[in-house]
């Protein structure tokens, strides 16, 4: 997994932390109450993908966009290292 490779329109710098975020839980919205659906936003995607990337790197792997099991391999490597310690 390499969260820094996208199909199109990628920015060259990470997104800024929202200055006025909506705090709470996601919702699908409700037209009857005029409640809009939650919008994750670019920072949310960045935050989640960086957390995953950091686990992969901590497990000793180099992020690879062609690999779909790197998080599993990294967790297994971290568990093996903890057991060995």
C-alpha positions as CSV (number, residue, x, y, z in Angstrom):
1,X,0.0,0.0,0.0
2,X,1.4,3.3,-0.9
3,X,-1.0,6.1,0.0
4,X,1.0,8.7,-1.9
5,X,0.1,7.3,-5.3
6,X,-3.3,8.3,-6.7
7,X,-5.1,7.9,-10.0
8,X,-5.3,11.6,-10.7
9,X,-5.2,15.1,-9.1
10,X,-2.9,14.5,-6.2
11,X,-1.5,17.5,-4.3
12,X,2.2,17.9,-3.7
13,X,1.7,18.7,0.0
14,X,-0.4,17.0,2.7
15,X,-3.7,18.6,3.5
16,X,-4.1,20.9,6.5
17,X,-5.8,19.9,9.7
18,X,-9.3,21.3,9.6
19,X,-9.6,24.5,11.6
20,X,-13.2,24.0,12.5
21,X,-14.0,20.2,12.3
22,X,-17.3,18.6,12.9
23,X,-16.9,16.5,16.1
24,X,-19.0,13.4,16.6
25,X,-19.9,10.3,14.6
26,X,-20.5,9.9,10.9
27,X,-24.0,9.8,9.5
28,X,-25.7,8.9,6.2
29,X,-27.8,12.1,6.6
30,X,-31.6,12.3,6.8
31,X,-33.5,14.3,4.2
32,X,-36.6,14.4,6.5
33,X,-34.6,16.4,9.1
34,X,-32.5,18.2,6.6
35,X,-29.4,16.5,8.1
36,X,-26.6,16.2,5.5
37,X,-24.4,13.2,5.2
38,X,-20.9,13.3,6.8
39,X,-18.1,14.5,4.6
40,X,-14.8,12.8,5.5
41,X,-12.6,15.3,3.6
42,X,-9.1,15.2,2.4
43,X,-7.5,15.3,5.9
44,X,-9.5,12.3,7.1
45,X,-8.3,10.2,4.1
46,X,-4.7,11.4,4.7
47,X,-4.9,10.7,8.4
48,X,-6.1,7.1,8.0
49,X,-3.8,6.3,5.2
50,X,-0.8,7.7,7.0
51,X,-1.6,5.6,10.1
52,X,-1.7,2.5,7.9
53,X,1.5,3.5,6.1
54,X,3.3,4.1,9.5
55,X,2.3,0.5,10.6
56,X,3.7,-0.9,7.4
57,X,7.0,1.0,7.8
58,X,7.2,0.0,11.5
59,X,6.9,-3.6,10.4
60,X,10.0,-3.2,8.2
61,X,8.3,-3.0,4.8
62,X,8.6,-0.4,2.1
63,X,5.2,0.8,1.0
64,X,4.3,-0.8,-2.4
65,X,1.2,0.2,-4.4
66,X,1.2,-3.2,-6.0
67,X,0.9,-5.2,-2.8
68,X,-2.4,-5.6,-1.1
69,X,-1.3,-7.5,2.0
70,X,1.4,-5.2,3.5
71,X,-0.5,-4.3,6.6
72,X,-1.0,-8.0,7.4
73,X,2.7,-8.7,6.8
74,X,3.7,-5.7,9.0
75,X,1.4,-6.7,11.9
76,X,2.8,-10.3,11.7
77,X,6.4,-8.9,11.7
78,X,5.7,-6.7,14.7
79,X,4.1,-9.6,16.6
80,X,7.1,-11.8,15.8
81,X,9.5,-9.1,17.0
82,X,7.6,-8.6,20.2
83,X,7.6,-12.4,20.9
84,X,11.3,-12.6,20.2
85,X,12.0,-9.7,22.6
